[in-house]
Amino acid sequence: MCDHKQQSPPEETAKAGLSQQIMDLIPTHPVCKEALNIAQTSLPASIFYHSVRIFLYTQAILATTNNVSPEELSPIPATAVDQHIVFVACMFHDLGTTSTYDEAPERFEVCGADATVRLLRKHQVDETSIREAWLAITLHTSAAIAERMSGLVRALRLAVRADFSMYPLPDLEVLGARLASQSGWDMVKAELPRLDVGKDLTGAIIEQGLRRPEKVPDNSWAGGLVRAKKADPNWHW
C-alpha cells in the first residue's frame, strides 16, 4: 500500500473550520470524526472545502441515480454503501496530494485510496464497502471510465466535475429542505469558499510529479498537468 510519513499540519489548514450548519450534514459515525480531523489537519483550506463540497454533491447525485438510463452505466451493478463510507471517500479523494505522500511512488489517487482503506479497516468496515471507496477514489480522475460505472464511483467522479464547472451542479434539495433552491447554494458559497482550489490542487500535483515522475504516468490527468507545466513554466490551471 502507498507509504506515508508523519508531518506537521500546514499553516493554512487553521482557516478550514466548519460551521454548525455544515457539521449537521456530516454523518455522526466515529470514522467520519476521524476522517474530518485528518483532512482538516492535512489539507490546505481550499482543498478541504472542496472535499466537503464534493461530499454534498456526491450525496445528491447518489440520491438521483434513478434518472440515469441503463445504457449510460456499466452492466455490472455497484454495491450500495452507507453515508459514512461516502463521507470518508470524499474527504480523502485528494489526500494523496499532501506532502505526507510526496515520496511515495504511487499516484496521488492511489495514496488517498490506500489511506481510506487503512482508516475504514480500523473502524471494522466491511471489505465490500472498502473496495467501493477505493475504486471511487482511484478512478475519480479517469474520464470516460468512472462516468460509466454506477454507485459511488460514478457519483464521486461527477461531483468532482461539477465542482469545476464540467458537469451540472446537482439539486441539493434532496439532502434536506434547508438546502432547497438559492438558500442552499448561498450557504455552500459562504461556508465552503472556493478560495484558489484549482491552482492549489494542480500545483500540489505538479510539484509531486516533478519530484517523482512515476507518480504521474504520461496518459494520466496528472501527467497532462506536468507536461503543460514543463512546456510553459508560467502555466497554471
Sequence and secondary structure as in RCSB ss.txt:
>XXXX:A:sequence
MCDHKQQSPPEETAKAGLSQQIMDLIPTHPVCKEALNIAQTSLPASIFYHSVRIFLYTQAILATTNNVSPEELSP
IPATAVDQHIVFVACMFHDLGTTSTYDEAPERFEVCGADATVRLLRKHQVDETSIREAWLAITLHTSAAIAERMS
GLVRALRLAVRADFSMYPLPDLEVLGARLASQSGWDMVKAELPRLDVGKDLTGAIIEQGLRRPEKVPDNSWAGGL
VRAKKADPNWHW
>XXXX:A:secstr
          GGGGG    HHHHTTS   HHHHHHHHHHHHHS HHHHHHHHHHHHHHHHHHHTGGGS GGGS S
S      HHHHHHHHHHTTGGGSGGGTT  S HHHHHHHHHHHHHHHTT  HHHHHHHHHHHHTTT TTTGGGS 
HHHHHHHHHHHHHTTSS    GGGG GGGSHHHHHHHHHHHS  TTHHHHHHHHHHHHHHH GGGS TTSHHHHH
HHHHHH TT   
